[in-house]
Amino acid sequence: MHTLRISIAALLLPSSAYAQRATRPASTDPWEVTELTNRPSLTLELPALNTVRAAGAGRAAAFEVRPVLVVRCQDRELNVFVAAGSVLDSDDNVMTPVRIQWGSEAPAESRWSRSTDSTSAFAPDPRRLLRQLASHPDLRLEIHPSGKSAQLIRFNARGLERHMAQVDAACPPAGNGDGRATDQVYSEATVDERAEIVSAPPLEYPPALRQAGLQGRVTVQAIIDTLGRAELASLKVIARPNTAFDQSARAYVLHAVFRPARVKGRAVRVLIKVPVDYRIE
């Protein structure tokens, strides 16, 4: 998480005197690409498929705005954020809750950092989000404007893969802007905030084990990514009362949603042990 965010107006309305090239989206490419020469940077903008209602200031009537998904690389630092056009709700004056859904998959809870004017939400792991967006362009985000009910924003990010080489050239994927590798995995003991389950599917008790009266704790080891999901390849059962519990326990952890671990406010990948208890009541 970054402690300083410049206003969204400065991000989305760069002076035309500095614009080297501004490519308007063609009919087959909804992305608008802008490069600046005064300060080497690259910005991609994608308007949402729908509008949302934004509250007016004071007694002003509410109005419709079209959110924008922004990919920005500046000074070799990559950020991906949604300019919502409305002040976003927050539980700690810094983070705002966001539900993210890829295609027909179940929505996942997450917390994104806000801009200084509180109208934009920044993805905790921008490069991972871009990788997912390139392969699954149908994206839905649910945001919470302050004092209003949750609102759904829909994006179709087709064509992003054509710009990824340009993004990688401006912001090489080897780092995240501060010299640390983006794929580093932390241990539970070294993070400031541990990963915690915020929602999980119903635990499926293997029928044969229930009938036999077998109970106990299964411990699953997993890497939780910066979006709060277990990485499939990392799942490993390291303790169990019976191996017949393994499949159920792995499925439980895989489909659970976690609050990501954090180091100095930044979401990080972390290796954890998840206890899964089977009890017959």
Contacts in CASP RR format, 6 or more apart in sequence:
PFRMAT RR
TARGET T0000
AUTHOR 0000-0000-0000
METHOD contacts of the structure
MODEL  1
MHTLRISIAALLLPSSAYAQRATRPASTDPWEVTELTNRPSLTLELPALN
TVRAAGAGRAAAFEVRPVLVVRCQDRELNVFVAAGSVLDSDDNVMTPVRI
QWGSEAPAESRWSRSTDSTSAFAPDPRRLLRQLASHPDLRLEIHPSGKSA
QLIRFNARGLERHMAQVDAACPPAGNGDGRATDQVYSEATVDERAEIVSA
PPLEYPPALRQAGLQGRVTVQAIIDTLGRAELASLKVIARPNTAFDQSAR
AYVLHAVFRPARVKGRAVRVLIKVPVDYRIE
1 94 0 8 1.000
1 95 0 8 1.000
1 113 0 8 1.000
1 122 0 8 1.000
1 124 0 8 1.000
1 262 0 8 1.000
1 264 0 8 1.000
1 265 0 8 1.000
1 266 0 8 1.000
1 267 0 8 1.000
2 79 0 8 1.000
2 113 0 8 1.000
2 122 0 8 1.000
4 116 0 8 1.000
5 113 0 8 1.000
5 114 0 8 1.000
5 115 0 8 1.000
5 116 0 8 1.000
5 120 0 8 1.000
5 122 0 8 1.000
6 115 0 8 1.000
6 116 0 8 1.000
7 115 0 8 1.000
7 116 0 8 1.000
7 117 0 8 1.000
8 83 0 8 1.000
8 85 0 8 1.000
8 115 0 8 1.000
8 117 0 8 1.000
8 119 0 8 1.000
8 120 0 8 1.000
11 43 0 8 1.000
11 70 0 8 1.000
11 72 0 8 1.000
11 83 0 8 1.000
11 120 0 8 1.000
12 45 0 8 1.000
12 68 0 8 1.000
12 70 0 8 1.000
12 83 0 8 1.000
14 34 0 8 1.000
14 36 0 8 1.000
14 43 0 8 1.000
18 36 0 8 1.000
18 37 0 8 1.000
18 38 0 8 1.000
18 39 0 8 1.000
19 34 0 8 1.000
19 35 0 8 1.000
19 36 0 8 1.000
19 37 0 8 1.000
20 35 0 8 1.000
20 36 0 8 1.000
20 37 0 8 1.000
21 33 0 8 1.000
21 34 0 8 1.000
21 35 0 8 1.000
22 32 0 8 1.000
22 33 0 8 1.000
22 34 0 8 1.000
23 32 0 8 1.000
23 33 0 8 1.000
23 34 0 8 1.000
24 32 0 8 1.000
25 31 0 8 1.000
25 32 0 8 1.000
28 159 0 8 1.000
29 158 0 8 1.000
29 159 0 8 1.000
29 162 0 8 1.000
30 46 0 8 1.000
30 47 0 8 1.000
30 156 0 8 1.000
30 157 0 8 1.000
30 158 0 8 1.000
30 159 0 8 1.000
31 44 0 8 1.000
31 45 0 8 1.000
31 46 0 8 1.000
31 157 0 8 1.000
31 159 0 8 1.000
31 160 0 8 1.000
31 163 0 8 1.000
32 44 0 8 1.000
32 45 0 8 1.000
32 46 0 8 1.000
33 42 0 8 1.000
33 43 0 8 1.000
33 44 0 8 1.000
33 163 0 8 1.000
33 166 0 8 1.000
34 42 0 8 1.000
34 43 0 8 1.000
34 44 0 8 1.000
34 45 0 8 1.000
35 41 0 8 1.000
35 42 0 8 1.000
35 43 0 8 1.000
36 43 0 8 1.000
39 74 0 8 1.000
39 75 0 8 1.000
40 74 0 8 1.000
40 75 0 8 1.000
40 170 0 8 1.000
41 72 0 8 1.000
41 73 0 8 1.000
41 74 0 8 1.000
41 75 0 8 1.000
41 170 0 8 1.000
42 71 0 8 1.000
42 72 0 8 1.000
42 73 0 8 1.000
42 74 0 8 1.000
42 166 0 8 1.000
42 167 0 8 1.000
42 170 0 8 1.000
42 171 0 8 1.000
43 70 0 8 1.000
43 71 0 8 1.000
43 72 0 8 1.000
43 73 0 8 1.000
44 70 0 8 1.000
44 71 0 8 1.000
44 72 0 8 1.000
44 160 0 8 1.000
44 163 0 8 1.000
44 167 0 8 1.000
45 68 0 8 1.000
45 69 0 8 1.000
45 70 0 8 1.000
45 71 0 8 1.000
46 68 0 8 1.000
46 69 0 8 1.000
46 70 0 8 1.000
46 71 0 8 1.000
46 155 0 8 1.000
46 157 0 8 1.000
47 66 0 8 1.000
47 67 0 8 1.000
47 68 0 8 1.000
48 66 0 8 1.000
48 67 0 8 1.000
48 68 0 8 1.000
48 69 0 8 1.000
48 153 0 8 1.000
48 154 0 8 1.000
48 155 0 8 1.000
49 154 0 8 1.000
49 155 0 8 1.000
49 156 0 8 1.000
50 66 0 8 1.000
50 152 0 8 1.000
50 153 0 8 1.000
50 154 0 8 1.000
51 64 0 8 1.000
51 65 0 8 1.000
51 66 0 8 1.000
52 64 0 8 1.000
52 65 0 8 1.000
52 66 0 8 1.000
52 67 0 8 1.000
52 84 0 8 1.000
52 86 0 8 1.000
52 143 0 8 1.000
52 145 0 8 1.000
52 151 0 8 1.000
52 152 0 8 1.000
52 153 0 8 1.000
53 62 0 8 1.000
53 63 0 8 1.000
53 64 0 8 1.000
53 65 0 8 1.000
53 86 0 8 1.000
53 145 0 8 1.000
53 148 0 8 1.000
53 151 0 8 1.000
54 62 0 8 1.000
54 63 0 8 1.000
54 64 0 8 1.000
54 65 0 8 1.000
54 84 0 8 1.000
54 85 0 8 1.000
54 86 0 8 1.000
54 145 0 8 1.000
55 62 0 8 1.000
55 86 0 8 1.000
55 87 0 8 1.000
55 145 0 8 1.000
55 146 0 8 1.000
55 147 0 8 1.000
55 148 0 8 1.000
56 62 0 8 1.000
56 63 0 8 1.000
65 84 0 8 1.000
65 85 0 8 1.000
65 86 0 8 1.000
67 82 0 8 1.000
67 83 0 8 1.000
67 84 0 8 1.000
67 85 0 8 1.000
67 143 0 8 1.000
67 153 0 8 1.000
68 82 0 8 1.000
68 83 0 8 1.000
69 80 0 8 1.000
69 81 0 8 1.000
69 82 0 8 1.000
69 139 0 8 1.000
69 155 0 8 1.000
69 157 0 8 1.000
70 79 0 8 1.000
70 80 0 8 1.000
70 81 0 8 1.000
70 82 0 8 1.000
70 83 0 8 1.000
70 120 0 8 1.000
71 78 0 8 1.000
71 79 0 8 1.000
71 80 0 8 1.000
71 126 0 8 1.000
71 130 0 8 1.000
71 163 0 8 1.000
71 167 0 8 1.000
72 78 0 8 1.000
72 79 0 8 1.000
72 80 0 8 1.000
72 81 0 8 1.000
73 79 0 8 1.000
73 167 0 8 1.000
73 170 0 8 1.000
73 171 0 8 1.000
75 177 0 8 1.000
76 170 0 8 1.000
76 171 0 8 1.000
76 172 0 8 1.000
76 177 0 8 1.000
77 171 0 8 1.000
77 176 0 8 1.000
77 177 0 8 1.000
77 178 0 8 1.000
78 126 0 8 1.000
78 127 0 8 1.000
78 130 0 8 1.000
78 167 0 8 1.000
78 171 0 8 1.000
78 176 0 8 1.000
78 177 0 8 1.000
79 122 0 8 1.000
79 123 0 8 1.000
79 126 0 8 1.000
80 122 0 8 1.000
80 123 0 8 1.000
80 126 0 8 1.000
80 129 0 8 1.000
80 130 0 8 1.000
81 112 0 8 1.000
81 115 0 8 1.000
81 120 0 8 1.000
81 121 0 8 1.000
81 122 0 8 1.000
81 123 0 8 1.000
82 120 0 8 1.000
82 121 0 8 1.000
82 141 0 8 1.000
82 143 0 8 1.000
82 153 0 8 1.000
83 119 0 8 1.000
83 120 0 8 1.000
84 119 0 8 1.000
84 120 0 8 1.000
84 121 0 8 1.000
84 143 0 8 1.000
84 145 0 8 1.000
84 153 0 8 1.000
85 119 0 8 1.000
85 120 0 8 1.000
86 119 0 8 1.000
86 145 0 8 1.000
86 146 0 8 1.000
86 148 0 8 1.000
87 117 0 8 1.000
87 118 0 8 1.000
87 119 0 8 1.000
87 145 0 8 1.000
87 146 0 8 1.000
88 96 0 8 1.000
88 114 0 8 1.000
88 118 0 8 1.000
88 119 0 8 1.000
88 120 0 8 1.000
88 121 0 8 1.000
88 143 0 8 1.000
88 144 0 8 1.000
88 145 0 8 1.000
88 146 0 8 1.000
89 96 0 8 1.000
89 97 0 8 1.000
89 144 0 8 1.000
89 145 0 8 1.000
89 146 0 8 1.000
89 147 0 8 1.000
90 96 0 8 1.000
90 114 0 8 1.000
90 118 0 8 1.000
90 146 0 8 1.000
91 97 0 8 1.000
91 111 0 8 1.000
94 113 0 8 1.000
94 114 0 8 1.000
95 111 0 8 1.000
95 112 0 8 1.000
95 113 0 8 1.000
95 114 0 8 1.000
96 111 0 8 1.000
96 112 0 8 1.000
96 113 0 8 1.000
96 114 0 8 1.000
96 121 0 8 1.000
96 143 0 8 1.000
96 144 0 8 1.000
97 109 0 8 1.000
97 110 0 8 1.000
97 111 0 8 1.000
97 144 0 8 1.000
98 109 0 8 1.000
98 110 0 8 1.000
98 111 0 8 1.000
98 112 0 8 1.000
98 121 0 8 1.000
98 141 0 8 1.000
98 142 0 8 1.000
98 143 0 8 1.000
99 107 0 8 1.000
99 108 0 8 1.000
99 109 0 8 1.000
99 110 0 8 1.000
99 141 0 8 1.000
99 142 0 8 1.000
99 150 0 8 1.000
100 107 0 8 1.000
100 108 0 8 1.000
100 110 0 8 1.000
100 139 0 8 1.000
100 140 0 8 1.000
100 141 0 8 1.000
100 142 0 8 1.000
100 227 0 8 1.000
101 107 0 8 1.000
101 108 0 8 1.000
101 139 0 8 1.000
101 140 0 8 1.000
101 141 0 8 1.000
101 142 0 8 1.000
102 132 0 8 1.000
102 136 0 8 1.000
102 138 0 8 1.000
102 139 0 8 1.000
103 136 0 8 1.000
103 138 0 8 1.000
103 139 0 8 1.000
103 140 0 8 1.000
106 255 0 8 1.000
107 140 0 8 1.000
107 142 0 8 1.000
108 227 0 8 1.000
108 228 0 8 1.000
108 229 0 8 1.000
108 257 0 8 1.000
109 198 0 8 1.000
109 199 0 8 1.000
109 257 0 8 1.000
109 259 0 8 1.000
110 124 0 8 1.000
110 227 0 8 1.000
110 228 0 8 1.000
110 260 0 8 1.000
111 124 0 8 1.000
111 259 0 8 1.000
111 260 0 8 1.000
112 121 0 8 1.000
112 122 0 8 1.000
112 123 0 8 1.000
112 124 0 8 1.000
113 121 0 8 1.000
113 122 0 8 1.000
113 124 0 8 1.000
114 120 0 8 1.000
114 121 0 8 1.000
114 122 0 8 1.000
115 121 0 8 1.000
115 122 0 8 1.000
118 146 0 8 1.000
121 143 0 8 1.000
123 129 0 8 1.000
124 226 0 8 1.000
124 227 0 8 1.000
124 260 0 8 1.000
124 266 0 8 1.000
124 267 0 8 1.000
125 182 0 8 1.000
125 225 0 8 1.000
125 226 0 8 1.000
125 227 0 8 1.000
125 267 0 8 1.000
127 173 0 8 1.000
127 176 0 8 1.000
127 182 0 8 1.000
128 182 0 8 1.000
128 225 0 8 1.000
128 226 0 8 1.000
128 227 0 8 1.000
129 227 0 8 1.000
130 160 0 8 1.000
130 164 0 8 1.000
130 167 0 8 1.000
133 139 0 8 1.000
133 157 0 8 1.000
133 160 0 8 1.000
134 157 0 8 1.000
134 160 0 8 1.000
134 161 0 8 1.000
134 164 0 8 1.000
137 155 0 8 1.000
137 156 0 8 1.000
137 157 0 8 1.000
137 158 0 8 1.000
137 159 0 8 1.000
137 160 0 8 1.000
138 155 0 8 1.000
138 156 0 8 1.000
138 157 0 8 1.000
139 154 0 8 1.000
139 155 0 8 1.000
139 156 0 8 1.000
139 157 0 8 1.000
140 152 0 8 1.000
140 153 0 8 1.000
140 154 0 8 1.000
140 155 0 8 1.000
141 152 0 8 1.000
141 153 0 8 1.000
141 155 0 8 1.000
142 150 0 8 1.000
142 151 0 8 1.000
142 152 0 8 1.000
142 153 0 8 1.000
143 150 0 8 1.000
143 151 0 8 1.000
143 153 0 8 1.000
144 150 0 8 1.000
144 151 0 8 1.000
145 151 0 8 1.000
171 177 0 8 1.000
173 182 0 8 1.000
174 181 0 8 1.000
175 181 0 8 1.000
175 182 0 8 1.000
176 182 0 8 1.000
183 269 0 8 1.000
184 268 0 8 1.000
184 269 0 8 1.000
185 223 0 8 1.000
185 269 0 8 1.000
185 270 0 8 1.000
185 271 0 8 1.000
186 261 0 8 1.000
186 263 0 8 1.000
186 268 0 8 1.000
186 269 0 8 1.000
186 270 0 8 1.000
186 271 0 8 1.000
187 270 0 8 1.000
187 271 0 8 1.000
188 194 0 8 1.000
188 195 0 8 1.000
188 261 0 8 1.000
188 270 0 8 1.000
188 271 0 8 1.000
188 272 0 8 1.000
188 273 0 8 1.000
190 263 0 8 1.000
191 261 0 8 1.000
191 262 0 8 1.000
191 263 0 8 1.000
191 268 0 8 1.000
191 270 0 8 1.000
192 262 0 8 1.000
192 263 0 8 1.000
192 264 0 8 1.000
192 265 0 8 1.000
193 259 0 8 1.000
193 261 0 8 1.000
193 262 0 8 1.000
193 265 0 8 1.000
194 261 0 8 1.000
194 270 0 8 1.000
194 272 0 8 1.000
195 224 0 8 1.000
195 228 0 8 1.000
195 258 0 8 1.000
195 259 0 8 1.000
195 260 0 8 1.000
195 261 0 8 1.000
195 270 0 8 1.000
195 272 0 8 1.000
196 258 0 8 1.000
196 259 0 8 1.000
197 256 0 8 1.000
197 257 0 8 1.000
197 258 0 8 1.000
197 259 0 8 1.000
197 274 0 8 1.000
198 257 0 8 1.000
198 258 0 8 1.000
198 259 0 8 1.000
199 256 0 8 1.000
199 257 0 8 1.000
200 252 0 8 1.000
200 255 0 8 1.000
200 256 0 8 1.000
200 257 0 8 1.000
201 251 0 8 1.000
201 252 0 8 1.000
201 255 0 8 1.000
201 256 0 8 1.000
203 248 0 8 1.000
203 252 0 8 1.000
203 276 0 8 1.000
203 278 0 8 1.000
204 248 0 8 1.000
204 251 0 8 1.000
204 252 0 8 1.000
205 248 0 8 1.000
205 278 0 8 1.000
205 280 0 8 1.000
206 244 0 8 1.000
206 245 0 8 1.000
206 247 0 8 1.000
206 248 0 8 1.000
208 244 0 8 1.000
209 242 0 8 1.000
209 244 0 8 1.000
209 245 0 8 1.000
209 278 0 8 1.000
210 280 0 8 1.000
213 280 0 8 1.000
214 241 0 8 1.000
214 242 0 8 1.000
214 244 0 8 1.000
214 278 0 8 1.000
215 241 0 8 1.000
215 278 0 8 1.000
215 279 0 8 1.000
215 280 0 8 1.000
216 241 0 8 1.000
216 245 0 8 1.000
216 277 0 8 1.000
216 278 0 8 1.000
216 279 0 8 1.000
217 239 0 8 1.000
217 240 0 8 1.000
217 241 0 8 1.000
217 275 0 8 1.000
217 276 0 8 1.000
217 277 0 8 1.000
217 278 0 8 1.000
218 237 0 8 1.000
218 239 0 8 1.000
218 240 0 8 1.000
218 241 0 8 1.000
218 245 0 8 1.000
218 246 0 8 1.000
218 249 0 8 1.000
218 275 0 8 1.000
218 276 0 8 1.000
218 277 0 8 1.000
218 278 0 8 1.000
219 237 0 8 1.000
219 238 0 8 1.000
219 239 0 8 1.000
219 240 0 8 1.000
219 273 0 8 1.000
219 274 0 8 1.000
219 275 0 8 1.000
219 276 0 8 1.000
220 235 0 8 1.000
220 236 0 8 1.000
220 237 0 8 1.000
220 238 0 8 1.000
220 249 0 8 1.000
220 250 0 8 1.000
220 252 0 8 1.000
220 253 0 8 1.000
220 273 0 8 1.000
220 274 0 8 1.000
220 276 0 8 1.000
221 234 0 8 1.000
221 235 0 8 1.000
221 236 0 8 1.000
221 237 0 8 1.000
221 238 0 8 1.000
221 271 0 8 1.000
221 272 0 8 1.000
221 273 0 8 1.000
221 274 0 8 1.000
222 230 0 8 1.000
222 231 0 8 1.000
222 234 0 8 1.000
222 235 0 8 1.000
222 236 0 8 1.000
222 253 0 8 1.000
222 271 0 8 1.000
222 272 0 8 1.000
222 274 0 8 1.000
223 230 0 8 1.000
223 231 0 8 1.000
223 234 0 8 1.000
223 269 0 8 1.000
223 270 0 8 1.000
223 271 0 8 1.000
223 272 0 8 1.000
224 230 0 8 1.000
224 231 0 8 1.000
224 258 0 8 1.000
224 260 0 8 1.000
224 261 0 8 1.000
224 269 0 8 1.000
224 270 0 8 1.000
224 272 0 8 1.000
225 231 0 8 1.000
225 260 0 8 1.000
225 269 0 8 1.000
226 260 0 8 1.000
226 267 0 8 1.000
226 268 0 8 1.000
226 269 0 8 1.000
227 260 0 8 1.000
227 267 0 8 1.000
228 257 0 8 1.000
228 258 0 8 1.000
228 259 0 8 1.000
228 260 0 8 1.000
228 267 0 8 1.000
229 257 0 8 1.000
229 258 0 8 1.000
230 253 0 8 1.000
230 254 0 8 1.000
230 256 0 8 1.000
230 258 0 8 1.000
231 269 0 8 1.000
232 254 0 8 1.000
234 271 0 8 1.000
235 250 0 8 1.000
235 253 0 8 1.000
235 254 0 8 1.000
237 243 0 8 1.000
237 245 0 8 1.000
237 246 0 8 1.000
237 249 0 8 1.000
237 250 0 8 1.000
238 273 0 8 1.000
240 246 0 8 1.000
240 249 0 8 1.000
241 278 0 8 1.000
245 276 0 8 1.000
245 278 0 8 1.000
249 276 0 8 1.000
252 276 0 8 1.000
253 274 0 8 1.000
253 276 0 8 1.000
256 274 0 8 1.000
260 267 0 8 1.000
260 268 0 8 1.000
260 270 0 8 1.000
261 267 0 8 1.000
261 268 0 8 1.000
261 269 0 8 1.000
261 270 0 8 1.000
261 272 0 8 1.000
262 268 0 8 1.000
END
